[in-house]
Amino acid sequence: MKYTYRLFVLLVVFTAGVFSCKGDKAPGEGVNADIPTAGKTTLYADNTVQPIIEDVLAVFHSVYTRADVTQVNLNETELVNAMIKDSARVVVMSRLLTDEEESNFRRRKITPVVTQFATDAIAFITNKSAKDSVVNLDEIVKVIKGGTSDKIQKLIFDNPNSSSVQYLLKYAGVAKLPSGNIYSLKSNEEVIRYVHKNPGSVGVVGVNWLTQRPESLAKIVSDITVLGVDNVKIDKGAKKYYKPFQSNIATNSYPLTRKLYVLNYSGREGLGTGFATYIGAFEGQRIILKSGLLPVEIPTREIEVRSDL
């Protein structure tokens, strides 16, 4: 019933868009720019979750053939700056805006429409030659705080301004990355390739890049080790290690998870609204489920049991 209601709302929004298209203006995009299921718009996405957004958009475009959504992938700092400068209105992020970041929109009386659609995880990877397949979270924190670790020679991030960096900085309680033993590249793909070629390094990536990897990375990902991480919050006795599998994300066994959102600050009903409705409804949640991330609403499947068997 919940999914039926969502689809009904999308249909109503679409109808309203059709009847109002004569006079509506999308902020910064001119007259008749887009409606929930048609037109053109740009969706800005955190590059740590680039693969899943590409997959959902591919299906969305196949369903709504008059829709043309261009995906632009940026790091978290670039996303926030683009929103503050008013060049991005609909974004996919792993956090909500702060009060300070949102102040510009409040002054213009723009209320955001927020759609939580999945739970993601920060994953640690290492070269296949590594002796250990697990890592203690306190070792990661020690390196982030500027200390040294015998188990982590190099900690490799995708970008100094990425959401992965910001997440771990907050977790470790520090303001910025130290200069020693930590290196930043340009993308999650570069981190995966670097770790594959360099023993002794530990890479930090969004788990989506491992579970829903691009075809060009399939062989490489199969030839690296995804590290298990301990969770001191739930294990008070013998130490256990958990990998960023969907089941461990669902049970909160994996310690480094984060919510994913579509943030719509456009102040109007448009193609961004249609995409957010789609990714949060039944079909979109099915795609999330198959990707290895945890959907907000786990789609159910009805099984008919025959009595004549």
C-alpha positions in Angstrom: 0.0 0.0 0.0 2.9 2.4 0.8 4.5 2.0 -2.6 1.0 2.4 -4.3 0.6 5.7 -2.5 4.0 6.9 -3.6 3.3 6.1 -7.2 -0.1 7.8 -6.9 1.7 10.9 -5.5 4.1 10.9 -8.5 1.2 10.6 -10.9 -0.5 13.6 -9.3 2.7 15.6 -9.4 3.2 14.7 -13.0 -0.4 15.8 -13.9 0.0 19.1 -12.0 3.3 19.7 -13.9 1.6 19.2 -17.2 -1.2 21.7 -16.5 1.2 24.2 -15.1 3.9 24.0 -17.6 2.8 27.1 -19.5 3.9 29.5 -16.8 6.4 27.6 -14.5 10.0 28.5 -14.4 12.7 26.3 -13.0 15.1 28.4 -11.0 18.0 29.2 -13.3 16.7 26.9 -16.1 14.1 28.9 -18.0 10.5 28.1 -18.9 9.2 24.5 -19.1 12.6 23.1 -18.1 11.3 19.9 -16.5 8.4 18.1 -14.8 8.7 15.0 -12.6 8.9 12.5 -15.5 10.1 14.5 -18.4 12.5 17.3 -19.5 16.1 18.0 -18.6 17.9 18.5 -15.3 21.3 17.9 -13.6 21.7 15.6 -10.6 24.9 16.1 -8.6 26.1 13.0 -6.8 28.7 12.2 -4.2 31.4 10.3 -6.1 31.7 7.6 -3.4 28.2 6.4 -4.5 28.6 7.1 -8.2 27.9 3.5 -9.4 24.5 3.0 -7.7 23.2 6.4 -8.9 24.3 5.5 -12.5 22.4 2.2 -12.2 19.2 3.8 -10.9 19.3 6.6 -13.5 19.8 4.0 -16.3 16.5 2.3 -15.3 14.7 5.6 -14.6 15.6 6.7 -18.2 14.3 3.4 -19.6 11.0 3.9 -17.9 10.6 7.6 -18.5 11.9 8.0 -22.0 11.3 11.8 -22.1 13.4 12.3 -19.0 17.1 13.5 -19.5 19.0 13.6 -16.2 22.7 14.4 -16.4 24.7 13.0 -13.5 27.7 15.1 -12.3 29.9 13.4 -9.7 31.8 15.6 -7.2 33.4 15.3 -3.8 31.5 16.4 -0.7 33.1 19.8 -0.4 32.4 20.5 -4.1 28.8 19.5 -3.7 28.2 21.7 -0.7 30.0 24.7 -2.4 27.9 24.2 -5.5 24.7 24.3 -3.5 25.7 27.4 -1.5 26.6 29.1 -4.8 23.2 28.0 -6.2 24.6 26.0 -9.1 23.3 22.7 -7.7 19.7 22.2 -6.5 19.3 18.4 -6.4 22.1 16.4 -4.9 22.9 12.9 -3.6 24.9 13.1 -0.3 25.8 10.9 2.6 24.7 13.6 5.1 22.3 16.5 5.6 23.3 20.1 5.3 24.3 21.9 8.5 22.3 24.9 9.7 25.0 27.2 8.5 25.1 25.6 5.0 21.3 25.7 4.8 20.9 29.4 5.9 21.0 30.7 2.4 18.0 28.6 1.5 16.1 29.6 4.6 16.5 33.3 3.8 14.8 32.6 0.5 12.1 30.5 2.2 13.1 27.3 0.3 12.2 24.2 2.3 14.2 21.1 1.2 12.6 17.8 0.3 14.8 15.1 1.7 14.5 11.5 0.6 16.6 8.9 2.5 17.0 5.9 0.1 19.8 3.7 1.4 22.5 2.9 4.0 26.0 2.8 2.7 29.3 1.7 4.3 33.0 2.9 4.4 35.1 -0.1 3.3 38.8 -0.8 3.8 40.7 -2.7 1.1 44.2 -4.0 0.8 46.5 -5.9 -1.5 45.8 -9.6 -2.0 49.3 -10.4 -0.6 48.5 -9.1 2.8 48.7 -11.6 5.6 45.8 -10.2 7.6 42.3 -10.0 6.3 41.1 -7.9 9.2 42.0 -4.6 10.8 41.2 -3.1 14.2 39.3 0.2 14.0 41.6 1.7 16.6 44.5 1.2 14.3 42.7 3.2 11.6 41.9 6.0 14.2 45.5 6.0 15.4 46.8 6.7 11.8 44.2 9.4 11.2 45.3 11.1 14.4 48.9 11.2 13.2 50.2 8.1 14.8 52.0 5.1 13.3 50.9 1.6 12.9 52.8 -1.6 12.0 49.7 -2.9 10.2 49.0 0.2 8.1 52.0 1.5 6.2 49.9 3.7 4.0 46.2 4.8 4.3 44.9 5.8 0.9 41.9 8.1 0.4 40.0 9.0 -2.8 40.2 12.7 -2.2 41.1 15.0 0.7 37.6 16.6 0.4 35.6 13.5 0.1 32.8 12.3 2.3 34.8 9.3 3.3 37.5 11.6 4.7 35.0 13.8 6.5 33.3 10.7 8.0 36.5 9.3 9.4 37.8 12.6 10.6 34.5 13.1 12.6 34.7 9.5 13.9 38.4 10.0 15.0 37.5 13.4 16.5 40.2 15.4 14.5 39.8 18.4 12.2 42.2 17.5 9.4 44.3 14.7 8.1 47.9 14.5 9.2 50.8 14.6 6.7 52.4 11.3 7.5 51.3 7.8 6.2 48.1 9.2 4.6 47.8 9.9 0.9 44.9 11.2 -1.2 44.3 10.4 -4.9 41.5 11.7 -7.2 38.8 9.0 -7.2 37.7 5.7 -5.7 38.7 4.0 -8.9 42.3 5.3 -8.4 42.3 4.0 -4.8 41.3 0.5 -5.9 43.9 0.4 -8.7 46.6 1.7 -6.3 45.9 -0.8 -3.6 45.9 -3.6 -6.2 49.5 -2.7 -7.3 51.0 -1.7 -3.9 51.3 -4.2 -1.0 51.2 -2.6 2.4 48.6 0.0 1.6 45.1 0.2 2.9 42.5 1.9 0.8 39.3 3.7 1.9 36.4 3.5 -0.6 32.6 3.6 -0.6 31.5 0.0 -0.5 29.3 0.6 -3.6 32.5 0.7 -5.6 33.1 -3.0 -4.6 29.5 -4.4 -4.7 28.5 -2.5 -7.9 31.8 -2.0 -9.5 32.2 -0.8 -13.1 33.1 -3.5 -15.6 36.6 -2.0 -16.0 37.3 -2.7 -12.4 35.6 -6.2 -12.1 38.8 -8.2 -12.4 40.8 -5.9 -10.1 38.2 -5.9 -7.4 38.1 -9.7 -7.4 41.9 -9.6 -6.8 42.0 -7.4 -3.7 41.0 -8.2 -0.1 38.1 -6.4 1.6 39.1 -6.1 5.3 36.9 -7.1 8.2 36.6 -4.5 10.9 35.9 -5.0 14.6 33.0 -3.4 16.4 33.7 -2.6 20.0 30.2 -1.1 20.5 28.5 -4.4 20.2 31.2 -6.9 21.0 32.1 -6.7 24.7 33.7 -10.2 24.9 35.8 -11.9 22.3 36.8 -9.7 19.4 34.9 -10.3 16.2 35.4 -8.8 12.7 32.7 -7.8 10.2 33.0 -7.1 6.5 30.8 -4.4 4.8 28.2 -7.0 3.6 24.6 -6.1 3.3 23.6 -8.3 6.2 26.2 -6.8 8.5 25.0 -3.3 7.5 21.4 -4.3 8.3 22.3 -5.6 11.8 24.6 -2.7 12.6 27.4 -5.2 13.0 29.6 -3.3 10.6 30.7 -0.2 12.5 31.1 2.4 9.7 27.8 3.0 8.0 26.0 6.2 6.8 22.7 7.2 5.4 22.3 8.3 1.8 19.9 11.0 0.8 18.5 12.9 -2.2 18.4 16.5 -1.1 16.1 18.7 -3.3 16.5 22.4 -2.8 15.0 23.5 -6.0 11.8 24.8 -4.3 9.6 23.3 -7.0 8.2 20.0 -8.4 10.5 18.9 -11.2 12.5 16.0 -12.6 14.6 15.9 -9.4 11.3 15.2 -7.5 10.5 12.4 -9.9 13.9 10.8 -9.5 13.8 11.1 -5.7 10.3 9.5 -5.7 11.5 6.7 -7.9 14.6 5.8 -6.0 12.6 5.8 -2.7 9.8 3.7 -4.1 9.5 -0.1 -4.9 11.5 -0.3 -8.2 14.3 2.0 -6.9 14.5 0.1 -3.7 14.8 -3.2 -5.6 17.8 -1.7 -7.4 19.4 -0.6 -4.1 18.8 -4.1 -2.7 20.5 -5.8 -5.6 23.5 -3.4 -5.4 24.6 -4.6 -2.0 23.6 -1.5 -0.2 20.8 -1.5 2.4 17.5 0.0 1.1 15.3 1.9 3.4 12.3 -0.2 2.5 13.2 -3.8 1.8 11.0 -5.0 -1.1 9.0 -8.1 -0.3 8.3 -10.9 -2.7 5.0 -12.9 -2.6 5.4 -16.7 -3.0 2.3 -18.7 -4.0 2.2 -22.1 -2.3 0.3 -24.7 -4.2 -1.9 -27.1 -2.1 -1.8 -29.9 -4.7 1.9 -30.7 -4.3 
